[in-house]
């Protein structure tokens, strides 16, 4: 009987003991984007705070490629012990499953949402010399082009691409998608007149905005951005359904103990509430997050359902 009770007690206490022993080695954070990207900034700003809390080194590893899927595949296949995390975002988490018949991982089955880290709206930009200076003027100009408008994006199936598809349908104009391999090339195409407009995140456009080569017409947030109070939203410009956020968050391999997930969630939220962290992120145009794992999972499910409709209507297929 004593042996039975001892065994039962061990089973009950096992998850707690596992959580207490975590982390017992360096924590690797995989960033599925290039060094210097907004995702990289998020990972490194948080790492400075978390390594103090966790008393372990945090190794930030950049693994760009395949629209973020390469890096998230690494996370999905890592040991489920909480020592490998990934900074996932819209593309490889909510959108890729809608575009690819085969993936190296299933985001819903192989990854666990831990915490929403940041989000930021897309902004609508045109060349500084473009005749339109408002959303209404751009829509009127686009309709006059009778389908000849060319819009750039940072890649097929990206938030940049899908946001314009959403806007086109809401505003009732036609145009042709011109995908590029990333933000620099796409933004430059608009500045030089090779294409006419783009939706992407503001930090990607800063060099050309500061050089006076581009101008912003609107943002896709529900409310105006704190650091750009004079920039209207697309929603307040007459298209309330055009709300689109580029979000990111931490993910762990499926099977990671719930106690470890909850501990990471609480520590990241505490870090996000630090004044220095918030200031560093806001300077990059990133709005700090901080949802529970369940709330983050619900957000992902809502995003997947929302973009599935746009992808279906636009008949977007990548394989």
C-alpha positions in Angstrom: 0.0 0.0 0.0 2.8 2.4 0.9 4.5 1.7 -2.4 1.2 2.4 -4.2 0.8 5.7 -2.5 4.4 6.7 -3.1 3.9 5.9 -6.8 0.7 7.8 -7.0 2.4 10.8 -5.4 5.2 10.7 -7.9 2.8 10.7 -10.8 0.9 13.7 -9.3 4.1 15.7 -8.6 5.9 14.8 -11.8 4.5 17.7 -13.9 5.3 20.2 -11.1 8.8 18.8 -10.7 9.4 19.1 -14.4 8.3 22.7 -14.4 10.5 23.5 -11.4 13.5 22.1 -13.2 12.9 24.1 -16.3 15.0 25.6 -17.8 18.0 23.5 -17.0 20.0 24.4 -20.1 20.2 27.3 -22.6 16.9 28.1 -24.4 17.0 28.4 -28.1 14.7 30.9 -29.8 14.3 30.3 -33.5 13.5 33.4 -35.6 12.2 32.4 -39.1 13.5 35.6 -40.6 16.7 37.5 -41.3 18.8 39.2 -38.6 17.6 42.8 -38.2 14.0 42.0 -39.1 11.2 43.0 -36.7 10.9 39.4 -35.6 14.6 39.4 -34.7 14.2 42.6 -32.8 11.3 41.1 -30.8 13.3 38.0 -29.9 16.4 39.9 -28.8 14.6 42.5 -26.8 12.7 39.8 -24.9 15.9 37.6 -24.5 17.6 40.4 -22.5 14.8 40.2 -19.9 14.1 36.5 -20.0 17.7 35.3 -19.5 17.7 37.2 -16.2 14.5 35.6 -15.1 15.4 32.1 -16.3 19.1 32.3 -15.2 20.0 30.6 -18.5 21.5 31.9 -21.7 19.0 32.5 -24.5 20.4 31.8 -28.0 18.6 33.6 -30.8 18.9 31.7 -34.1 17.9 33.2 -37.4 16.6 30.6 -39.8 14.9 32.4 -42.7 13.5 30.7 -45.7 10.3 29.4 -47.3 8.2 32.3 -46.0 9.0 31.4 -42.4 8.2 27.7 -42.8 11.8 26.6 -42.6 12.3 28.0 -39.1 9.0 26.9 -37.8 9.7 23.4 -39.1 12.8 23.3 -36.9 10.7 24.2 -33.9 8.0 21.7 -34.7 10.6 18.9 -34.8 12.6 19.9 -31.7 12.3 18.1 -28.3 9.2 19.0 -26.5 11.0 20.1 -23.3 10.6 23.9 -23.5 14.2 24.6 -24.5 13.4 25.3 -28.1 10.9 28.1 -29.0 10.1 29.8 -32.2 8.8 33.3 -33.1 5.9 32.4 -35.4 3.8 34.9 -37.4 0.8 35.1 -39.7 2.4 33.5 -42.7 3.8 30.1 -41.6 1.1 29.7 -38.9 -2.3 30.9 -40.1 -1.9 31.4 -43.8 0.5 28.7 -45.2 -1.9 25.8 -44.4 -4.4 27.5 -46.7 -1.9 27.8 -49.6 0.1 24.6 -49.5 -1.2 21.1 -49.9 1.9 19.7 -48.2 4.0 21.2 -45.4 6.8 19.9 -43.4 4.7 20.5 -40.2 1.1 21.0 -39.3 0.9 24.3 -37.3 -2.3 23.2 -35.5 -0.9 19.8 -34.5 2.9 20.2 -34.2 3.1 23.6 -32.5 1.6 25.0 -29.3 0.8 28.7 -29.1 2.5 30.1 -26.0 2.0 33.9 -26.0 1.3 36.8 -28.5 4.4 38.9 -28.4 3.6 41.9 -30.7 1.5 43.1 -33.5 1.6 45.9 -36.0 -0.7 47.1 -38.8 0.2 47.3 -42.4 0.4 50.7 -44.0 -0.7 51.7 -47.5 2.1 53.5 -49.4 2.4 55.0 -52.8 5.2 57.0 -54.5 5.7 60.5 -53.2 4.9 61.7 -56.7 1.6 59.8 -57.0 -1.4 62.0 -57.6 -3.4 60.3 -54.7 -2.9 61.6 -51.2 -5.8 59.9 -49.5 -7.5 56.5 -49.6 -10.5 58.0 -51.5 -8.2 59.5 -54.1 -6.3 56.3 -54.6 -9.5 54.3 -55.0 -10.8 56.8 -57.6 -7.5 56.7 -59.4 -7.4 52.9 -59.4 -10.9 52.7 -60.9 -9.8 55.1 -63.6 -7.0 52.8 -64.5 -9.5 50.1 -65.5 -7.5 47.2 -64.0 -4.1 48.5 -64.9 -3.0 49.2 -61.4 0.0 47.2 -60.3 0.4 46.5 -56.6 3.5 45.1 -55.0 3.8 42.7 -52.1 6.6 41.2 -50.1 5.7 37.7 -51.4 2.9 35.5 -52.6 0.4 34.7 -49.8 2.0 37.2 -47.4 0.0 39.6 -45.2 1.1 42.3 -47.6 -0.5 40.4 -50.5 -3.7 39.4 -48.8 -4.4 42.8 -47.3 -4.4 44.4 -50.7 -6.8 41.6 -51.9 -9.1 42.4 -49.0 -8.9 46.2 -49.9 -9.5 45.6 -53.6 -12.7 43.7 -52.9 -13.9 46.2 -50.3 -13.3 49.2 -52.5 -14.3 47.6 -55.8 -11.3 48.2 -58.0 -9.1 45.8 -60.0 -5.4 45.4 -60.2 -2.5 43.0 -60.8 -0.3 41.5 -58.1 3.4 41.8 -58.5 5.2 39.7 -55.8 8.8 40.4 -54.7 11.2 38.5 -52.5 11.0 40.9 -49.6 10.3 44.4 -48.3 13.3 46.3 -49.8 12.6 45.2 -53.4 8.8 45.6 -53.1 9.1 49.1 -51.5 11.6 50.3 -54.1 9.4 49.2 -56.9 6.7 51.5 -55.6 9.1 54.4 -55.1 10.4 54.1 -58.7 7.0 53.8 -60.3 7.5 50.2 -61.3 4.4 49.4 -59.3 1.7 51.8 -57.9 1.0 50.8 -54.3 1.8 48.5 -51.4 0.6 47.3 -48.1 3.4 46.3 -45.7 4.6 47.2 -42.2 5.9 50.7 -41.6 9.5 49.8 -40.5 10.1 48.2 -43.9 9.4 51.5 -45.6 11.3 53.9 -43.3 14.4 54.4 -45.4 12.3 55.4 -48.4 9.9 57.4 -46.3 12.7 59.4 -44.8 14.3 59.9 -48.2 11.0 61.4 -49.4 10.5 58.7 -52.0 7.2 57.3 -50.6 4.2 58.7 -48.8 1.7 56.9 -46.5 -2.1 57.1 -47.0 -3.5 54.9 -44.2 -2.9 52.1 -41.7 -4.9 48.9 -41.3 -5.3 49.1 -37.5 -8.7 49.6 -35.9 -7.4 52.9 -34.3 -4.7 55.3 -35.4 -1.1 54.4 -34.5 0.2 56.2 -31.4 3.3 57.5 -33.2 1.4 58.4 -36.4 -1.6 60.2 -35.1 -2.1 62.1 -38.3 -2.3 59.0 -40.4 -5.9 57.8 -40.8 -6.9 54.2 -40.8 -8.4 52.5 -43.9 -11.4 51.7 -41.7 -12.1 55.3 -40.9 -11.6 56.1 -44.6 -14.7 54.2 -45.5 -13.7 50.6 -45.4 -14.3 49.3 -41.9 -13.7 45.6 -42.9 -10.1 46.4 -43.9 -8.4 45.7 -40.6 -5.2 43.7 -40.9 -2.5 43.1 -38.3 0.9 41.5 -38.8 1.2 39.6 -35.5 3.9 37.3 -34.0 4.2 35.2 -30.9 6.2 32.4 -29.3 5.5 28.8 -30.1 6.7 25.5 -28.6 6.8 22.0 -30.0 3.6 20.0 -29.4 3.8 17.9 -26.2 5.7 20.6 -24.2 4.4 20.3 -20.6 1.5 22.7 -19.8 3.3 23.8 -16.7 6.3 24.9 -18.8 4.0 26.7 -21.3 2.3 28.6 -18.5 5.6 29.6 -17.0 6.9 30.9 -20.2 3.7 32.7 -20.9 3.7 34.5 -17.5 7.4 35.4 -17.8 7.0 36.8 -21.3 4.0 38.9 -20.3 6.0 40.2 -17.3 8.8 41.1 -19.6 6.4 42.8 -22.1 5.2 45.0 -19.2 8.7 46.3 -18.5 8.9 49.9 -19.4 12.2 49.5 -21.3 10.8 46.6 -23.3 7.7 48.4 -24.2 9.6 51.5 -25.3 12.0 49.5 -27.4 9.2 47.7 -29.2 7.0 50.8 -29.7 10.0 52.6 -31.3 9.9 49.9 -33.9 6.1 50.4 -34.5 5.4 47.1 -32.6 2.5 47.0 -30.2 3.3 44.7 -27.2 1.0 41.7 -26.9 0.5 39.4 -23.9 -2.4 37.0 -24.3 -2.9 33.6 -22.6 -2.1 30.5 -24.6 -5.9 29.9 -25.1 -6.5 33.5 -26.2 -3.6 33.3 -28.6 -4.9 30.0 -30.1 -8.3 31.6 -30.6 -6.7 34.5 -32.4 -4.9 32.1 -34.8 -8.1 30.2 -35.5 -10.0 33.5 -36.3 -7.2 34.7 -38.6 -7.1 31.4 -40.4 -10.9 31.5 -41.0 -10.8 35.1 -42.1 -8.0 34.8 -44.6 -9.4 31.5 -46.0 -12.3 33.4 -47.4 -10.0 36.0 -49.2 -7.7 33.2 -50.5 -10.7 31.4 -51.9 -12.2 34.4 -53.5 -8.9 35.5 -55.0 -8.2 31.9 -56.1 -4.6 32.1 -54.7 -2.7 28.8 -54.9 1.0 28.3 -54.4 1.3 24.6 -55.1 
